[in-house]
Amino acid sequence: MKILLITQLFHPEPNHLKGLTFAKKLIELGHQVEVLTCYPNYPGGNLYPGYKIKLYQREVIEGVPIIRVAMYPSHDNSGIKRMISYASFALSAAILGPWLAQRADIVHIYQGPATLAWPAWIFRLFYGTPYILDVQDLWPDSLKSSGMFNNALGLKIVSKWCAWAYKYASKIITLSPGLKKELIVRGVPDCKIEVIYNWCEESLLDATDCNVEFATNYNIREKFTVLFAGTMGKLQGLEYVIQAASIIAKSISVVQFIFVGGGVELDKMKEMVSNLGLTNVHFHPRQPGDKIGRIILCADVLLITLKNEPFLHYTIPQKTQAYLAIGKPLVINAGGDATLLVNQAKAGLACLPDNPQSIADAVTKLYYSPIEKRMEMGANGRTFYLNEMSFEKGIHKLEDVYIKAKRRN
């Protein structure tokens, strides 16, 4: 099957679940794959070395043919600039894509499906190519709740646009059962939607020992370490974790919280820690994928947190899969599907959303739990990941969706 993957993010950018490894696996399974994307600029909004904005550029990375088209790069706090970035890539892909890309059997849209339905629809119009929407979060809900975009008329237009995108999609992939239910509420037929859990970067599974330098820097052997790794954005609700750290500092001196990564809330979090005079909270820079596994292994407990926003109740943060795979006990501060998943896996403790005392209580309970109990939770999580969410299982489910979408057309 000939597959065109349209995505806002792609290698060498991070956080691209269905990226280079995914494309290579599809090729290994006998498919012809081509990628239509933009110039790499995530997460800072600056072009990567060796790239400059041109009308288009072709390249091949590890056997995967890639077409990059012009766009406006931006990943700062400006909602308007972000929207321009999304829209500019969608425009370039819609105008240039049909002339540059191979004639495909299926178009798979990932990382930006609301805007990228436009070029996908153009392929449908010109060539009759069915397209699959890979819905990782809901627009306009996520735009509004993030604070990036609050114009009432604009949000209404985005909502209408999404309904149009769902209507013409041959298949829609969602990352959770709750997200599927919400799409059905919004008028999408049940038969059009398939739930396929995200997987993680499975090189994490190869990590067997803690990063010595990291462990030494943060005195891991003498501390009970709660670790958060990933994007520190407006939707994570990390201010509640810092408040929980303040509560715990008054009773258990050896518990420390380490945040690994970056994001728009990082400076605000550092200021909050300073104002509270906390010495049990530390920040570590963003790490490449080939290093993060050994850093995660240094932790005693891994933290998942989301604000208690209704649209986040059917979101499963990508770190959930990574944390399960690495085999450490979890504390999850979120509502909805993510908490149900951790409970189903028997992999950790759930907190009341947006509740610092509840977070502190869960961490304290794990601190006082026997190490055998924590190890059992970690093993449960790893087993659940391998049986239900692995890359191998996910990609074969996707192949079935491709076949159904082609037949449906």
N, C-alpha and C positions, 0 to 999 in steps of 0.2 A: 504494500500500500504506500502511496505517496502522501506524505504528511508535511504540511506547512505549519510551523509553530510561530505564532506571533506573540511577542512578549516585550514588555517595557524594560525588563532587566534580563541580562544574560552575561555569561562569562566574558571578562574576568571579574564582574561585579559579584558581591556576596549575596546571600539570601535568595538564591534562585533555585527553588526546590526542583522545578521541572526545567532544568538548565542543561549544561553540557553533559553531565553524567546520564541524564534522562535521554537526551538526543542520541548519545552513543549507544545506549542500551537498545533503543528502538532500531537503530541501524544493525546492531548485532542480531536482533530478532528477524532481520530480513526486510525491514521497511526502508524506503527512501525518505530522508528527512532533510528539510531546509528550514533555516531560522530567519525570520524577518524581525529585526530589532533596531534599537537606536545606539548611539555612541555611549560607551560606558562612562557613567558619572556618579553613580550611587555609591556611598551615602552622602558625600559632601557636596554634590552638585558641580564638581570640577571634573573636566575631562581627564581620563587616565593618560599617563605618559604614552606617547606613540600614536595618539589619536588627535584628529582635529575635525571640526565640523565641515563636511562636504555634502553635496547633494545626495550622494550615496557612495558606499564602499563595499566591496566584496572581500571576504577573507575565508580561510578554512582553518579551523582550530580542531586538532586531533581528529581529523576526518569528517568534521561536521561543517557543511557549507553555510556561511552566514552572510546576510545582506544587512548592512546598517544604513539607515536613512536619516536625513537631517531632522533636528528637533532643537527645542530650547531647553538646555539643561538647568534644572533647579530642584533642590531638596531642602530649602530653608523653611523658615516659619511662615512665609507669605503664602496664604491660600491661593491668591490670585496667580502668583508665579508657578505654584504647583499645577494649577489647572491649565495654565498656558503650556507647561511642559508636557502634560498628558495629551492635550489637544493638538499640540504641534507634531508630536510623533504620530498620532492617529491620522492627521492630515497628510503627512508625508507618506505613511504606509498605504493610505487609501489611494493617493495619486500615483505613487511610484511603484507600489507593491505589485499590482497586476502586470506591469511591464518588465519587472525585474525577476520575479519569483517563478519557479516552475509551476506548471499546471498540476495541481494537487488533487487527491481524492478527498482529503479532509483538511480543514483548517482548524487548528486547536489554539484557542486564545487563552493566554495565561498572563498574570501580573498586569492588571489594568483592563479587565474585561468590559467594563462599562463603556469606556472610550474606544476600545479596540474592536468593538462590534461594528464600528463604521467601516474600517478596511475589510473586515471579514464579510460584511454584507456586500461590499463591492465585488469581492471574489465570487460571492454567491450570484450576484447580478450578472457579471460578465461570463462566468464559466459554469454556473450551476453547482458550485462547490459547497457542500454542507459545512456548517461550522459548529464547533463545540465551545460553549462558554465554561470556563473553569472559574467558578465563583468562590473566591477566598474570603470576601467580606461583602457586605451589602451597601451599595450606594443608594440614596444619598445619606443613609443613616450614619455611616462612618465619617463622612465629610462633616456633618453637623456636630456629632459628638466630639470629634477631635478638636473642634474650635477653629479649624482651618478655613471653613467656608460656611457662612451663616445667612447669606442672602436668601430670603424666603422665595422670591421668584426663581432665582437660580436653582434652588433645591427642588422646586416643583418641576422645572425643566429637566433636571437630572433624573428625577423619578420617572417622568414620561419617557425619557430616553432609555432607561433601563428596561421598562416594560416593553418597549419596542425591540430591544436587543434580545430579551427572553423569547418574545413571540417568534422571531425568525431563526432562533437557534434550533438545530436539529436535536441536540442533546445538551443538557446542563449538568456539570459535575459540581457537587458540593462536598465540603470537608466534614460535615456533621449531620446527623439526623435532624437536629433542631433547625439548621439552615434550610434543609429540604422542606420542613413543615412551614417555615416562614415564606418560602417561595410559593408554596401551594396556596397559602393565604392570599398572596399577591396575584393569584390567577394563573400561575404556571401549572400545566397539567402534571399530575403525579408521574405519568408514564414517561415524561420527558426528562426526569431528574434521576441521577444516579449518585449515591453516596459512596465516595472513595476517600478513606482517611489519607491524609498526608503522611509521608514517611520522613525520615531524617537523613542527614548526610551520614551514611553508614560506616564511614571510616572511624566514627566514634566508637563503633563496636570493637575496633582493633586496639583501643587504648587499654593498657593493662596496668600502668603505673602512674602515680601522681607526678606532676611537673615539679622537679626538685627546687628550681629557682623560685617558682611561685610559692611553694610550701615554706621555703626558708624565709622569704620576704614577709609572709603573713603569719609566721610562727604556727603553722597548721597543726603540728604535733601537740602543742600545748593548748590549742583552742578548739572549741566546737563551732564549726564553720557552716553558716547558712549562705548559699551562693545564688545570685541571680545573674544569668548571662543573657545578653541580648540588647534589643533596642529599648532605650529609656525615653519613652514618648508620653504623650498626654493621656493615652488610654490605659497605661499600665497601672496607674494608681500607686506609684512607688512611694509617695509621701506617707501612706499608711504603714508601709514597711519601716520607714525611718522612725515613725512614731512608736512602732512596736519595738524597735531596737532601743529606743529611749526607755520604754517600760522595763525591758529585760535587763538593761544595764544596772538597774537599781537592785536586782536580786541575784543575777548570775554573771559574774565578771568574765567568765571564760567564753561566753557566747559572742561571736563576731559575725557581722554581715558584710559580705563582699559583693560589690556590683561590678560586673565585667562587661564592658561595652561602651556605648555612647548614645547620644540622641539629644533631642531638643530640650529635654528636661534635666539634663545632667548638671548644668550650672545651678539651676534652682535647687536641686537635691544637695549639692555641695554646700550651698549657702544655708540650707536648712540644717544640715549636720553641724556646720560651724556655729549657727545661732543657738543650737541646743547643747553645744559643747560636748558632742559625742566622740568618744575614742574607740568605740566598738563598731564603727562603720568605715569601710574603706572602698576606694574606687580604683579599678584597674582598667587600663586601656583596652579597646576592642582588639580581639585576637583573630588571626586567620584560622580557617577551618581545620587546617592540619595540626593546630596547637590546642584548640579549645577542649578537645576530649580529655587530654591529660590534666588540664586545669580543672575541669568539672570533677574529675576523679578525686581531687584534693578535698572536696566538700564532704561534710557529714550529711547535709540536707540540701536539697535543691528547691528553689522557690519559683512558683508560677503565680502571677498576679495580674488581674484585670479589674478595671473599674466596674462598678455595678450598674452598667448601662444595659437596657433591655436588648439592644442589638448585639451586644457582646455575649449574651447568654448562649448563642448558637455558634460562637467562635471557639476554636481550639488552637491556642497559640502554638506556633511551630516548635517552640522549645519543649512542649509537652512530649513529643515523640522522641526528641533527643534525650531528655531526662529519663524517660522510660527505658530507652535502649541502653543507656550507660549503667543502669542498675543501682540507682541511689534512691533513698526514700524521699518523697515529695511533701511539700506543704503547698497547698493550692488555695489562693485567695481570689476566688472568682465564682460566678454563678453559672448555672446552665450546663451545657454539654461537656465542657472541660472538666468540671467537678464530677459529673456522672461517670466520665471515662476513667478518672483516677480512682474513684470508688469501685468501679467495676473491676479494675485491674488489681485492687487491694494493694495499691502502691504507695499510700501515704495518708496524710490527714487533710481534711478540708476545713476551711475557716468560713466564718460569716463574712460576706463581701464588704469591703470598705470598713473593716473593723480592726483597728490596731490591737486591741486587747485580745481578740480572737487569734490573730496572727501570733502574738506573744505567747498565748496559751498553748497553741499547737507546737511551736518551737520548744517551749519548756517541756511539754509532754514527751517529745522525741528525745530531748536531752536526757531526761530521766529514764527513758526506756532502755531495756537491755540491748546490747549491741546485736544480739541474735535476732531480736524483733525488727530492728532497723534493716538488717541484712535480708530478712525474709521479705520485707516490703520491696526492697530494691530488686530482689530476684523475681518477685511477682510481676513487677513492672517490665522487666526485660523479657520475661516469657510472654506477657501479653503483647508487647510490641512485635516480637518475632512471629507470633501466631496470627495477629490481626492487622498490623499496620506496616509491615516491612515493604521495602522497595520491590522485592520480587513479587509479592502478592498484589501490590498496587498497580504495577505496570501491566500485569496480565489482565486485571480488571479493566484497565484503560483500553487495552486492545479490544476487549469485548465491546466497549462503548463505541470505539471507532467503527467496528463492524456494524453495530446497530444504527449508528448515525448515517452510514453510507446506504444501508438498506432503506432507512426511513426516507431518504431523499428520493 
